Amino acid sequence: MTRKVHFAAPHATRTETLIYSGVAFGLLAGAAISTYVWRQRVKAAALLNLTPLERAEKLIEACEAKLDSIEKSVRDIQDKN
């Protein structure tokens, strides 16, 4: 005699499916958010270990990179028009 194993009720309702999907999505979103927050904390901790001069140089480099990106985007928009 063999038995079939059902992981969900054979007549699972749409509501149950939505609930399970919502829980799965919530878990994935929570994992993504916690990973992002953890990476931000690691970056902040790394900056705290630098001297003030090194920290300032890193901030200036980041600002210059953002400015270059903005200038490139503006050029791309102007070229399209």
C-alpha positions in Angstrom: 0.0 0.0 0.0 1.5 3.3 -1.0 0.5 6.8 0.2 0.8 10.0 -1.6 2.3 12.8 0.4 0.8 16.2 -0.1 2.8 19.3 1.0 -0.2 21.5 0.7 -3.9 20.7 0.8 -5.1 19.4 -2.5 -7.7 22.1 -2.7 -5.5 25.0 -1.6 -7.4 28.2 -2.0 -6.1 31.2 -3.9 -5.9 33.1 -0.5 -3.5 30.5 0.9 -1.4 30.7 -2.2 -1.2 34.4 -1.9 -0.3 34.1 1.8 2.5 31.7 1.1 3.8 33.9 -1.8 3.7 36.9 0.5 5.6 35.2 3.2 8.3 34.0 0.7 8.5 37.5 -0.8 8.8 39.0 2.7 11.7 36.7 3.6 13.5 37.5 0.4 13.0 41.2 0.9 14.1 41.0 4.5 17.3 39.2 3.5 18.1 41.8 0.8 17.5 44.7 3.2 19.6 43.1 6.0 22.4 42.4 3.5 22.4 46.0 2.3 22.4 47.3 5.9 25.2 45.0 6.8 27.3 46.2 3.9 26.7 49.8 4.8 27.8 49.1 8.4 31.0 47.4 7.1 31.8 50.4 4.9 31.2 52.8 7.8 33.4 50.8 10.1 36.2 50.8 7.5 36.0 54.6 7.2 36.3 54.9 11.0 39.6 53.1 10.9 41.1 55.7 8.5 42.9 58.8 9.4 41.0 62.1 8.9 43.1 62.8 5.8 42.4 59.4 4.3 38.7 59.7 5.1 38.6 63.1 3.4 40.4 61.8 0.3 37.9 58.9 0.0 35.0 61.3 0.3 36.5 63.6 -2.4 37.1 60.6 -4.7 33.4 59.6 -4.2 32.2 63.1 -5.0 34.4 63.3 -8.1 33.1 60.0 -9.3 29.5 61.1 -8.8 30.2 64.4 -10.6 31.8 62.5 -13.5 28.7 60.3 -13.7 26.4 63.3 -13.7 28.4 65.1 -16.4 28.4 61.9 -18.6 24.6 61.6 -18.2 24.1 65.3 -19.2 26.3 64.8 -22.3 24.3 61.6 -23.2 21.0 63.5 -22.9 22.3 66.4 -25.0 23.6 64.1 -27.6 20.2 62.4 -27.9 18.5 65.7 -28.4 
